[in-house]
Amino acid sequence: MNQTIKNIGIKFGLFLALILSLINVGIYFYDYNIMASTANGFILLFVIILFGLISTALSKYKIGGFITFKEAFTPYILTISIGIIISTIVQFLIYSVIDPETGELLKETLRNMYVEQIMKSNGTQEEIAASIAEVQKTNPLAFGGLISSSVIRIAMLSVAGILIALIFRNRSEFSNTPQTK
């Protein structure tokens, strides 16, 4: 694997982590309820994909324009993985170590949001009651919960990375294979 590609992925991942961490800190100081908003989630999603896209484009440029699928996917996945994991650790530190009182308030806000979503579902009363009971038992800001949600987020964003890698890879990558008759 090309070291230039890895370096670009790591550099952009650290920069993304810094941006996401600053956003988390800004939200903490401004209004922690923004953490539970759907708009915040979409904005962060856009920022993360944009950083992955830029790291892939820069990698293709830096290695001379020819890039394979693997080489196109590598900087993207490195960027989003590093950015998401570091910002998740910062989030844990803010809401569980530095200010657990605000963390408790945020937990309650998140639980209420989940309960509202469950109530809007078309499940039976027993299913809704069981789901609400389960939500009440979970801690969305526990380290394990944050890490598992980060892994899920990385896996979901990998789909965008696959599409970006398919767009950036050279079309001839698979067509230059010898034909057998």
C-alpha positions in Angstrom: 0.0 0.0 0.0 1.2 3.5 -0.9 2.5 5.3 2.2 1.4 8.6 0.7 -2.2 7.4 0.7 -2.0 6.2 4.4 -0.4 9.5 5.4 -3.2 11.5 3.7 -5.9 9.4 5.4 -4.3 9.8 8.8 -3.7 13.5 8.4 -7.3 14.1 7.3 -8.6 11.8 10.0 -6.8 13.8 12.7 -8.0 17.1 11.2 -11.6 15.7 11.1 -11.2 14.6 14.7 -10.2 18.1 15.6 -13.2 19.6 13.8 -15.7 17.2 15.2 -14.2 17.6 18.7 -14.5 21.4 18.4 -18.1 21.0 17.3 -18.8 18.7 20.4 -17.1 21.2 22.7 -19.0 24.1 21.1 -22.3 22.3 21.5 -21.5 21.5 25.1 -20.9 25.2 25.9 -23.8 26.5 23.8 -26.6 24.0 24.4 -26.2 20.3 25.0 -29.7 19.6 23.6 -28.3 20.2 20.1 -26.5 16.8 20.5 -29.9 15.1 20.3 -31.1 17.0 17.2 -31.6 15.4 13.8 -30.2 18.4 12.0 -26.9 18.1 14.0 -26.7 14.5 12.9 -27.1 15.3 9.3 -24.6 18.2 9.4 -22.0 15.9 11.1 -22.7 13.2 8.5 -22.1 15.7 5.7 -18.9 16.9 7.2 -17.5 13.4 7.7 -18.3 12.3 4.2 -16.9 15.5 2.8 -13.6 14.9 4.6 -13.5 11.3 3.3 -14.2 12.6 -0.2 -11.5 15.2 -0.1 -8.9 12.7 1.3 -9.7 10.3 -1.6 -9.5 13.1 -4.2 -6.2 14.4 -2.8 -4.8 10.8 -2.7 -5.6 10.3 -6.4 -3.9 13.6 -7.2 -0.8 13.0 -5.1 -0.1 9.6 -6.6 -0.3 10.8 -10.2 -3.9 10.2 -11.2 -4.1 6.4 -11.3 -5.7 4.9 -8.3 -7.2 1.5 -7.7 -10.4 0.8 -5.7 -8.4 -0.3 -2.6 -6.2 2.8 -2.8 -9.3 5.1 -3.2 -11.1 3.4 -0.3 -8.1 3.4 2.1 -7.8 7.2 2.8 -11.6 7.5 3.1 -11.9 4.8 5.7 -8.8 6.0 7.6 -10.2 9.5 7.7 -13.7 8.7 8.9 -12.5 6.0 11.4 -9.9 8.2 13.1 -12.2 11.3 13.1 -15.2 9.4 14.5 -13.3 7.4 17.2 -11.4 10.4 18.5 -14.4 12.6 18.6 -16.3 9.9 20.4 -13.7 9.7 23.0 -13.9 13.5 23.4 -17.7 13.2 23.8 -17.3 10.5 26.5 -14.8 12.7 28.3 -17.1 15.7 28.2 -20.3 14.1 29.3 -19.1 11.2 31.5 -15.8 12.5 33.1 -15.7 16.3 33.0 -19.4 17.1 33.5 -21.5 14.0 34.3 -24.4 16.2 35.5 -24.9 17.6 32.0 -24.3 14.0 30.7 -27.3 12.9 32.8 -29.4 15.7 31.3 -28.3 14.7 27.8 -29.1 11.1 28.6 -32.6 12.0 29.6 -33.1 14.1 26.5 -31.9 11.2 24.3 -34.1 8.7 26.1 -37.1 11.0 25.6 -36.3 11.3 21.9 -36.1 7.5 21.5 -39.4 7.1 23.4 -41.1 9.6 21.1 -39.8 7.7 18.1 -41.0 4.4 19.6 -44.4 5.8 20.3 -44.7 6.9 16.6 -44.0 3.4 15.4 -46.8 1.0 14.4 -46.0 -1.6 16.9 -48.4 -3.3 19.3 -48.7 -1.9 22.8 -46.6 -4.7 24.2 -43.8 -4.1 21.7 -43.9 -0.4 22.5 -43.8 -1.0 26.2 -40.9 -3.5 25.9 -39.0 -1.0 23.7 -39.5 1.8 26.1 -38.4 -0.3 29.1 -35.3 -1.3 27.2 -34.5 2.4 26.3 -34.9 3.3 30.0 -32.3 0.7 31.0 -29.6 1.7 28.5 -27.0 4.4 28.9 -26.4 6.0 25.5 -23.3 7.9 26.9 -21.6 4.9 28.4 -18.2 4.2 26.8 -19.2 0.9 25.4 -22.4 2.3 23.9 -20.6 5.2 22.4 -17.9 3.0 20.9 -20.5 0.5 19.5 -22.5 3.3 17.9 -19.3 4.7 16.5 -18.5 1.3 14.9 -22.0 1.2 13.5 -21.6 4.7 12.1 -18.3 3.8 10.5 -19.9 0.7 8.9 -22.8 2.8 7.5 -20.5 5.5 6.2 -18.4 2.8 4.6 -21.1 2.4 2.0 -20.6 6.0 1.0 -16.8 5.3 0.9 -17.4 2.3 -1.4 -19.3 4.6 -3.8 -16.7 7.3 -3.6 -13.9 4.7 -4.3 -15.8 3.4 -7.3 -16.2 6.9 -8.7 -12.5 7.8 -8.1 -10.9 4.5 -9.2 -9.6 4.3 -12.7 -12.1 2.6 -15.0 -9.4 0.5 -16.6 -8.5 -1.2 -13.3 -10.7 -4.2 -14.0 -10.9 -4.1 -17.8 -7.1 -4.7 -18.3 -7.4 -8.3 -17.1 -6.7 -10.9 -19.8 -9.7 -12.4 -21.5 -10.0 -16.2 -21.5 -11.7 -18.0 -24.3 
